[in-house]
Amino acid sequence: MASTRHWFESVAEAQRRARRQLPRSVYLALVAGSEKGLTLRDNVAAFSELRFAPAEVGDLPATREMATTVLGQEISLPVIASPAGVQAVHPEGEVGVARGAAQAGTAVGLSAFASMPVEAVAAANPKTFFQMYWMGDRDDMLAQVERARRAGARALIVTLDWSFSDGRDWGSPAIPAKLDLRAMLAHGPECLVRPRWVLAWLRGGGLPDLTVPNMARPGEPSPAFFEAYGRWMRTPPPSWADIGWLRGQWGGPFMVKGVMRPDDARRAAGIGATAVSVSNHGGNDLDGVPASIRALSAVAGVPSRLFPPWLDTEIAETPASTARLASSILVTPLSMNGPSHAERSQATSSQDGGTDCSHCP
Ligand SMILES: Cc1cc2nc3c(=O)[nH]c(=O)nc-3n(C[C@H](O)[C@H](O)[C@H](O)COP(=O)(O)O)c2cc1C
């Protein structure tokens, strides 16, 4: 079926449309790839080396069934929207992504760095998984956990792979701390050549809000993104015992995101995590980490009654940023987080016909 104005058939096209519609610095802020972009590229390249051999070609069930369960929620396909911060690139932001995911019958991950409050997102999609980082003091974290619970979040995701090495050899766009007159003058020219984007905001009744409402301390206004980021940078990294504490405070389904090694998967299981997401943050953080798909089979090999692990990447030989960018025009969620189907289909390398884990740590 040919694409139309409101519908398109591939993530590559979504990316082209996003590039055409977004101001340049907004587009570039979304494209992951720290330092040289080795991991970003490997996330895509690794898929070109893999072929999937279906386990069976006959005696298939009469109906196709893709439904599965993740973090206690039944979803209609084995894909969920991965959490991504600051989606104030579109007036509907995280609420639009949540609604799209709900329409597809699946769950949405909501970043603590989101531009929209967890209450609004959970109202749009009850299958909301709140994602947080280890940041601030325990009271701050408890406040976030309790707020997410009150809003109806069904699971907690804690992301552990961020290391603050977010410089890009290819250049990071300047992101304003807030949209004051100075920022508007600086970004005005690139916005003027994207009138549809500006119009969408004006119709939505305002300008992008660069605060992070889910980080607001009780009784205080929402901090600006960079203020919250600074708070996070000053927080000592957690031990597994700290993560165990967080898991205990939440008490419900709990995913550890950013696991790339079997020993970490074992530790996650040890503190009572109910799921792990095999993820390298889309290559957006530590460059040189192997593609998530390369680490998948080793993590899947960890004997545990808790997993199979979820794979956090696009399941396609397409540029790694495409599904993410698609979200900015609110058609597909940011990025895909799906379970390993290692037990059902065997992932083989095109070279040797065996499971490709040559890059596993
Ligand atoms: C712009 C951007 C923002 C992100 N923000 C978050 C976040 O706040 N929390 C989080 O756990 N992961 C975040 N991620 C990582 C995604 O959840 C996901 O792990 C990654 O994009 C998947 O890899 P892929 O890009 O190869 O699909 C972000 C990624 C990008 C590119």
The ligand as an SDF file (V2000), in Angstrom:
LIG
                    3D

 31 33  0  0  0  0  0  0  0  0999 V2000
   16.8500   11.0010   22.4200 C   0  0  0  0  0  0  0  0  0  0  0  0
   16.8500    9.7770   23.2970 C   0  0  0  0  0  0  0  0  0  0  0  0
   16.3930    9.8710   24.6000 C   0  0  0  0  0  0  0  0  0  0  0  0
   16.3930    8.7380   25.4240 C   0  0  0  0  0  0  0  0  0  0  0  0
   15.9480    8.8580   26.7010 N   0  0  0  0  0  0  0  0  0  0  0  0
   15.9380    7.7700   27.5010 C   0  0  0  0  0  0  0  0  0  0  0  0
   15.4720    7.8620   28.8290 C   0  0  0  0  0  0  0  0  0  0  0  0
   15.1100    8.9320   29.3150 O   0  0  0  0  0  0  0  0  0  0  0  0
   15.4800    6.7350   29.5660 N   0  0  0  0  0  0  0  0  0  0  0  0
   15.8950    5.5310   29.0850 C   0  0  0  0  0  0  0  0  0  0  0  0
   15.8670    4.5370   29.7960 O   0  0  0  0  0  0  0  0  0  0  0  0
   16.3310    5.4190   27.8130 N   0  0  0  0  0  0  0  0  0  0  0  0
   16.3490    6.4980   27.0210 C   0  0  0  0  0  0  0  0  0  0  0  0
   16.7810    6.3780   25.7380 N   0  0  0  0  0  0  0  0  0  0  0  0
   17.1580    5.0510   25.2150 C   0  0  0  0  0  0  0  0  0  0  0  0
   15.9400    4.3390   24.6400 C   0  0  0  0  0  0  0  0  0  0  0  0
   15.0210    3.9690   25.6420 O   0  0  0  0  0  0  0  0  0  0  0  0
   16.3720    3.0400   23.9750 C   0  0  0  0  0  0  0  0  0  0  0  0
   17.1400    2.3010   24.8770 O   0  0  0  0  0  0  0  0  0  0  0  0
   17.1710    3.2030   22.6950 C   0  0  0  0  0  0  0  0  0  0  0  0
   16.7700    4.2990   21.9340 O   0  0  0  0  0  0  0  0  0  0  0  0
   17.0220    1.8940   21.8970 C   0  0  0  0  0  0  0  0  0  0  0  0
   17.9720    1.7760   20.9320 O   0  0  0  0  0  0  0  0  0  0  0  0
   17.7010    2.0740   19.3610 P   0  0  0  0  0  0  0  0  0  0  0  0
   17.8400    3.5650   19.2520 O   0  0  0  0  0  0  0  0  0  0  0  0
   18.7550    1.3050   18.6880 O   0  0  0  0  0  0  0  0  0  0  0  0
   16.3220    1.6180   19.0670 O   0  0  0  0  0  0  0  0  0  0  0  0
   16.8320    7.5020   24.9170 C   0  0  0  0  0  0  0  0  0  0  0  0
   17.2880    7.4160   23.5980 C   0  0  0  0  0  0  0  0  0  0  0  0
   17.3240    8.5360   22.8100 C   0  0  0  0  0  0  0  0  0  0  0  0
   17.8680    8.4240   21.4360 C   0  0  0  0  0  0  0  0  0  0  0  0
  1  2  1  0
  2  3  1  0
  2 30  2  0
  3  4  2  0
  4  5  1  0
  4 28  1  0
  5  6  2  0
  6  7  1  0
  6 13  1  0
  7  8  2  0
  7  9  1  0
  9 10  1  0
 10 11  2  0
 10 12  1  0
 12 13  2  0
 13 14  1  0
 14 15  1  0
 14 28  1  0
 15 16  1  0
 16 17  1  0
 16 18  1  0
 18 19  1  0
 18 20  1  0
 20 21  1  0
 20 22  1  0
 22 23  1  0
 23 24  1  0
 24 25  2  0
 24 26  1  0
 24 27  1  0
 28 29  2  0
 29 30  1  0
 30 31  1  0
M  END
$$$$
